[in-house]
Amino acid sequence: MIPEAAGATPYGIFLLADAYLDAASFAANEPRLYSQGPTRLLSYHAAELFLKTYMRSAGETIDDLRAHGHDLHSMLTRAGELGLAVPPQIIAQAEKMKRKNDYVRVRYVVVEERSDISPASVLRFTTTIKRCVCAALNMDDRGVPKGEHWLGPLPSDYPGQHFDDAGN
């Protein structure tokens, strides 16, 4: 079992995603004179983790999640197959991001271009994904489940808890 599988609940993944989104929002309000890359990168990573929250809840293994790499379009497609509904413009925006290789490019960009996807656009994209995941998983806006946070049975790689009679 890979280390990430230990305790990788939808709620745990959501909390990490939300922390990245908070950091992206903070970075957007404290822009650097030379680059908006950090805001976009943090937003992209948050979107990835929100989608993985949903897919994990639907029973996907850590290996299944990792197989998508950083391809948000692939993750949105799989999450949709698993029942996540997102507005069509989110799919269109993910296609544009993939065509531009923006998630990878923003990690190494030295000179920003006018045609770059704006930080505000990426923040809206991520916030929309967060809202869709919260609605689908019956979570409040902080990710707290209002009911069960697994859509189905536990993923096959989720560690079981085995106790002896003494509770060890």
C-alpha contacts under 8 A as a table, 3 or more apart, distances in Angstrom:
res1	aa1	res2	aa2	distance
1	M	5	A	6.80
1	M	157	D	6.94
2	I	5	A	5.80
2	I	6	A	7.78
2	I	62	I	7.99
3	P	6	A	5.81
4	E	7	G	7.59
4	E	8	A	6.45
4	E	62	I	7.24
5	A	8	A	5.21
5	A	61	T	7.95
5	A	62	I	6.08
5	A	157	D	6.52
5	A	158	Y	6.13
5	A	159	P	7.36
6	A	158	Y	6.74
6	A	159	P	6.15
7	G	12	G	7.68
7	G	158	Y	7.14
7	G	159	P	7.19
8	A	12	G	6.13
8	A	13	I	6.49
8	A	158	Y	7.46
9	T	12	G	5.13
9	T	13	I	6.28
9	T	53	T	7.74
9	T	56	R	7.16
9	T	57	S	7.39
10	P	13	I	5.22
10	P	14	F	6.01
10	P	52	K	7.84
10	P	53	T	4.59
10	P	54	Y	6.77
10	P	56	R	5.91
10	P	57	S	5.45
10	P	149	H	6.71
10	P	150	W	7.34
11	Y	14	F	4.98
11	Y	15	L	6.23
11	Y	53	T	7.18
11	Y	143	G	6.42
11	Y	144	V	7.05
11	Y	145	P	7.57
11	Y	149	H	7.24
12	G	15	L	5.25
12	G	16	L	6.57
13	I	16	L	5.25
13	I	17	A	6.24
13	I	49	L	6.34
13	I	50	F	7.34
13	I	52	K	7.32
13	I	53	T	5.52
14	F	17	A	4.96
14	F	18	D	6.04
14	F	49	L	6.74
14	F	50	F	5.87
14	F	53	T	5.67
14	F	143	G	6.27
15	L	18	D	5.10
15	L	19	A	6.23
15	L	142	R	7.84
15	L	143	G	6.93
16	L	19	A	5.11
16	L	20	Y	6.43
16	L	46	A	7.78
16	L	49	L	7.37
17	A	20	Y	5.18
17	A	21	L	6.28
17	A	45	H	7.35
17	A	46	A	4.43
17	A	47	A	7.13
17	A	48	E	7.82
17	A	49	L	5.03
17	A	50	F	5.74
18	D	21	L	4.94
18	D	22	D	6.11
18	D	46	A	6.62
18	D	50	F	7.96
18	D	142	R	7.79
19	A	22	D	5.06
19	A	23	A	6.20
19	A	46	A	7.86
20	Y	23	A	5.00
20	Y	24	A	6.11
20	Y	42	L	5.63
20	Y	43	S	6.79
20	Y	45	H	6.97
20	Y	46	A	5.21
21	L	24	A	4.97
21	L	25	S	6.18
21	L	42	L	6.58
21	L	43	S	5.68
21	L	46	A	5.44
21	L	123	L	7.84
21	L	126	T	7.71
22	D	25	S	5.10
22	D	26	F	6.19
23	A	26	F	5.01
23	A	27	A	6.08
23	A	39	T	7.83
23	A	42	L	6.86
24	A	27	A	5.03
24	A	28	A	6.10
24	A	38	P	7.25
24	A	39	T	4.64
24	A	40	R	7.12
24	A	41	L	7.89
24	A	42	L	5.09
24	A	43	S	5.54
24	A	123	L	7.56
25	S	28	A	5.05
25	S	29	N	6.44
25	S	39	T	7.10
25	S	123	L	7.49
26	F	29	N	5.21
26	F	30	E	6.36
27	A	30	E	4.96
27	A	31	P	5.99
27	A	38	P	6.95
27	A	39	T	5.39
28	A	31	P	5.49
28	A	36	Q	7.56
28	A	39	T	5.61
28	A	119	P	7.18
28	A	120	A	7.86
31	P	35	S	7.53
31	P	36	Q	6.45
32	R	35	S	5.55
32	R	36	Q	6.53
35	S	38	P	7.38
35	S	110	V	7.98
35	S	111	V	7.91
35	S	112	E	7.00
36	Q	39	T	5.69
36	Q	40	R	6.69
36	Q	119	P	6.67
37	G	40	R	5.19
37	G	41	L	5.96
37	G	106	V	5.56
37	G	107	R	7.08
37	G	109	V	7.37
37	G	119	P	7.84
38	P	41	L	5.06
38	P	42	L	5.97
38	P	106	V	7.97
39	T	42	L	5.37
39	T	43	S	6.12
39	T	119	P	6.01
40	R	43	S	5.04
40	R	44	Y	6.08
40	R	106	V	7.15
40	R	118	S	7.69
40	R	119	P	5.13
40	R	122	V	6.13
40	R	123	L	7.40
41	L	44	Y	5.11
41	L	45	H	6.19
41	L	103	Y	6.77
41	L	106	V	6.29
41	L	107	R	6.61
42	L	45	H	5.18
42	L	46	A	6.17
43	S	46	A	5.07
43	S	47	A	6.21
43	S	122	V	6.23
43	S	123	L	5.77
43	S	126	T	6.20
44	Y	47	A	5.10
44	Y	48	E	6.24
44	Y	103	Y	6.52
44	Y	122	V	7.04
44	Y	126	T	7.05
45	H	48	E	5.01
45	H	49	L	6.27
46	A	49	L	5.11
46	A	50	F	6.12
46	A	126	T	6.79
47	A	50	F	5.11
47	A	51	L	6.24
47	A	72	L	7.69
47	A	125	F	7.78
47	A	126	T	4.87
47	A	127	T	7.93
47	A	129	I	6.57
47	A	130	K	7.31
48	E	51	L	5.29
48	E	52	K	6.22
48	E	70	H	7.10
48	E	72	L	6.26
48	E	75	M	7.51
49	L	52	K	4.84
49	L	53	T	6.03
50	F	53	T	4.96
50	F	54	Y	6.64
50	F	129	I	6.89
50	F	130	K	5.96
50	F	133	V	6.84
51	L	54	Y	5.26
51	L	55	M	6.28
51	L	75	M	6.49
51	L	76	L	6.93
51	L	79	A	6.80
51	L	129	I	7.36
51	L	133	V	7.28
52	K	55	M	4.91
52	K	56	R	5.76
52	K	65	L	6.51
52	K	75	M	7.62
53	T	56	R	5.32
53	T	57	S	6.22
53	T	133	V	7.72
54	Y	57	S	5.12
54	Y	58	A	6.37
54	Y	79	A	6.85
54	Y	84	L	7.58
54	Y	133	V	6.15
54	Y	137	L	7.31
55	M	58	A	5.01
55	M	59	G	6.61
55	M	60	E	5.57
55	M	65	L	7.54
55	M	78	R	7.75
55	M	79	A	5.80
55	M	82	L	7.23
56	R	59	G	5.18
56	R	60	E	4.76
56	R	61	T	6.65
56	R	62	I	7.73
56	R	65	L	7.72
56	R	155	P	7.39
57	S	60	E	7.20
57	S	149	H	6.54
57	S	150	W	4.53
57	S	151	L	5.40
57	S	152	G	7.13
57	S	154	L	7.94
58	A	82	L	6.73
58	A	150	W	6.47
58	A	151	L	5.02
58	A	152	G	5.81
58	A	153	P	7.90
59	G	150	W	7.66
59	G	151	L	7.45
59	G	152	G	6.36
59	G	153	P	6.41
59	G	154	L	5.87
59	G	155	P	4.41
59	G	156	S	7.68
60	E	64	D	5.82
60	E	65	L	6.71
60	E	155	P	5.89
61	T	64	D	5.02
61	T	65	L	6.38
61	T	155	P	5.61
61	T	156	S	6.61
61	T	157	D	5.89
61	T	158	Y	7.77
62	I	65	L	5.02
62	I	66	R	6.09
62	I	157	D	7.29
63	D	66	R	5.04
63	D	67	A	6.12
64	D	67	A	5.26
64	D	68	H	7.35
65	L	68	H	5.91
65	L	69	G	7.76
66	R	69	G	5.52
68	H	71	D	5.67
68	H	72	L	7.86
68	H	74	S	6.26
68	H	75	M	6.34
70	H	103	Y	7.18
70	H	104	V	7.80
71	D	74	S	5.31
71	D	75	M	6.38
71	D	98	K	7.11
72	L	75	M	4.94
72	L	76	L	6.02
72	L	94	A	6.25
72	L	98	K	7.60
73	H	76	L	5.08
73	H	77	T	6.11
73	H	91	I	6.93
73	H	94	A	5.09
73	H	95	E	6.06
73	H	98	K	6.82
74	S	77	T	5.08
74	S	78	R	6.22
75	M	78	R	5.15
75	M	79	A	5.95
76	L	79	A	5.05
76	L	80	G	5.97
76	L	91	I	7.14
77	T	80	G	5.10
77	T	81	E	6.31
78	R	81	E	4.97
78	R	82	L	6.31
79	A	82	L	4.96
79	A	83	G	6.35
79	A	84	L	5.36
80	G	83	G	4.96
80	G	84	L	4.58
80	G	85	A	6.10
80	G	86	V	7.80
81	E	84	L	7.28
84	L	132	C	7.34
84	L	133	V	7.16
84	L	136	A	6.52
85	A	132	C	6.79
85	A	136	A	7.81
86	V	90	I	6.58
86	V	91	I	7.59
86	V	128	T	7.95
86	V	129	I	7.04
86	V	132	C	6.18
87	P	90	I	5.57
87	P	91	I	7.21
88	P	91	I	5.26
88	P	92	A	6.34
89	Q	92	A	4.88
89	Q	93	Q	5.98
90	I	93	Q	5.05
90	I	94	A	6.15
90	I	125	F	6.43
90	I	128	T	7.91
90	I	129	I	7.95
91	I	94	A	5.08
91	I	95	E	6.25
92	A	95	E	5.09
92	A	96	K	6.35
93	Q	96	K	5.03
93	Q	97	M	6.18
93	Q	125	F	7.75
94	A	97	M	4.98
94	A	98	K	6.12
95	E	98	K	5.09
95	E	99	R	6.18
96	K	99	R	5.10
96	K	100	K	6.21
97	M	100	K	5.20
97	M	101	N	5.90
97	M	102	D	5.25
97	M	103	Y	6.96
97	M	117	I	7.87
98	K	101	N	4.81
98	K	102	D	6.53
98	K	103	Y	7.63
99	R	102	D	7.77
101	N	104	V	5.79
101	N	105	R	5.90
102	D	105	R	4.77
102	D	106	V	5.70
102	D	116	D	8.00
102	D	117	I	7.82
103	Y	106	V	5.64
103	Y	107	R	7.03
104	V	107	R	5.55
104	V	108	Y	7.40
105	R	108	Y	5.62
105	R	109	V	5.84
106	V	109	V	5.19
109	V	112	E	6.62
112	E	116	D	6.80
113	E	116	D	5.39
117	I	121	S	6.72
117	I	122	V	7.12
118	S	121	S	5.20
118	S	122	V	6.46
119	P	122	V	5.14
119	P	123	L	6.11
120	A	123	L	5.06
120	A	124	R	6.23
121	S	124	R	5.16
121	S	125	F	6.17
122	V	125	F	4.94
122	V	126	T	6.18
123	L	126	T	5.17
123	L	127	T	6.05
124	R	127	T	5.06
124	R	128	T	6.05
125	F	128	T	5.30
125	F	129	I	6.39
126	T	129	I	5.09
126	T	130	K	6.18
127	T	130	K	4.99
127	T	131	R	6.26
128	T	131	R	5.13
128	T	132	C	6.24
129	I	132	C	5.09
129	I	133	V	6.15
130	K	133	V	5.18
130	K	134	C	6.11
131	R	134	C	5.11
131	R	135	A	6.17
131	R	141	D	7.37
132	C	135	A	5.20
132	C	136	A	6.10
133	V	136	A	5.09
133	V	137	L	6.01
134	C	137	L	5.31
134	C	138	N	5.76
134	C	139	M	4.68
134	C	140	D	6.32
134	C	141	D	6.55
134	C	143	G	6.49
135	A	138	N	5.11
135	A	139	M	6.35
135	A	140	D	7.96
136	A	139	M	7.84
137	L	145	P	7.25
137	L	149	H	6.28
137	L	150	W	7.89
137	L	151	L	7.46
138	N	145	P	6.03
138	N	146	K	5.73
138	N	147	G	6.75
138	N	149	H	7.68
139	M	142	R	7.39
139	M	143	G	5.02
139	M	144	V	5.14
139	M	145	P	4.29
139	M	146	K	5.50
139	M	147	G	7.85
139	M	149	H	7.99
140	D	143	G	5.27
140	D	144	V	5.40
140	D	145	P	6.59
140	D	146	K	6.97
141	D	144	V	7.43
145	P	148	E	6.49
145	P	149	H	5.73
148	E	151	L	7.40
150	W	153	P	6.96
150	W	154	L	7.10
154	L	158	Y	6.36
155	P	158	Y	5.37
163	F	166	A	7.46
163	F	167	G	5.14
163	F	168	N	5.19
164	D	167	G	5.34
164	D	168	N	5.53
165	D	168	N	7.51
